[in-house]
Amino acid sequence: KTSLFTEEGNMYYWSLSNESPDWYEGSDDMRFPRPPFMIKFVKVGSRFGWRWCWCDRRTGDYSCEVNWLDSEPGKESSDYENYISGIQGIENVINFYKGHQQLPTEEEYRR
């Protein structure tokens, strides 16, 4: 069976090719995550989006900000409470790459 996605456990993602002009080597220092060269798809309540990230079982999840494909549910929506409780977990892993919607450049990564 052929898939458009790479699968690791129950996580499905796309990865930037190491032949891309945007690809660069990450730090070997274990205190810093690898560059966020994976695209992870996000669903919170009824809202869908995607984000650049670096995720693995050893170092955890380091993500950029979410690029939402639709608008936030209104406060009067029946899905609003689910969205608000789910978004907190999503925002907790936006740490090292906070403020980045797009893939950081090599210069930004090495700062």
N, C-alpha and C positions, 0 to 999 in steps of 0.2 A: 504494500500500500504506500503510495507516494503522498507526501504532505508538503504544504507550503511552509510549515513551521518546523522548528527544531524543538524536540521535546526533552525535558529534563524533569523527571518525576512527574508532577501534575502541572508544571509550568510550560507554557508554549510561548515561543518568542522568535523573532527574526534577529539576525546579527549582521553588523557591518562587515563587509569582506575585508580581509587584511590587504587586499589589493586596491582598496579605495584610497583616493588621495587624502581623505579625512582621517585615515587610520594612523595611529602612532603607538609606539611602545609605552607601556605603563611603568610605573615605579616598581622597583623590586622591594621597596620598603613595605613590610606587612602592616604598618600603621595607616597606610593609604590604600583605598580601593583601586582596582584596575579602572581604566577609562570606561565610561558607560557606553559600550558598543553594542548593546542589545536593545531591541525595542520590545517592551512588554505592554500587553494590552490590559486595560483597567476597566472594571465595571463596578460602579458603586450605586446601589439602588437601581434606578432605571437609566443611569447616565453612563456613557461609554467614552473612553479616551485611550491615549497611549503615552508612553514616556520612554526616554532613553534611560538605561540602567546598566548596572553591573550586578549580577546576581549569581551566587553559587552557594552550595551548602556549607563550605568552609568559612567564607568571609561574610556571608549574609547578603542583604539587599541594599544597594546604594543607588538611589534614583534621582533623576532630575524632576522638575515640576511636570505635572500632567498637562498634556495638550488635549483638551476636551473636544469631542466631536459634536456635542449638543449643549444646550444651556442648562444651568442649574434649575432643578425643580423649584417651583414657587412655594412659599411658606404654606399656602392653602392646599397644596398637593398632598394626596394620601401617601406619596412616596418620600416626602420631605424628611421625616424622622429617620427612615432607613438610610437616606443619603447622608444626613448629618452624622449619624453614628458611624457609618462606613468610611466617610472621608477622613475622620480622625486617624484611623489606622493607616490610610494611604499617606497622609502627611507626616506621620512619624518616621517614615524611612527616607524622607527628603531631608538629608542632613549635609553630607559632604558637597553635594551638587545643588544646594538651595540657591534659587535665583536663576537657574539655567533651564530654559524651555528647550533649547537646542543643544546638540552635542558640543561640549566645551572644546575649544581649540587646544592644541598641545601647549601653547603658552599659558592659557588659563588653567589647565590641568596642573602644570608644574609650579604654579605660584605657591 
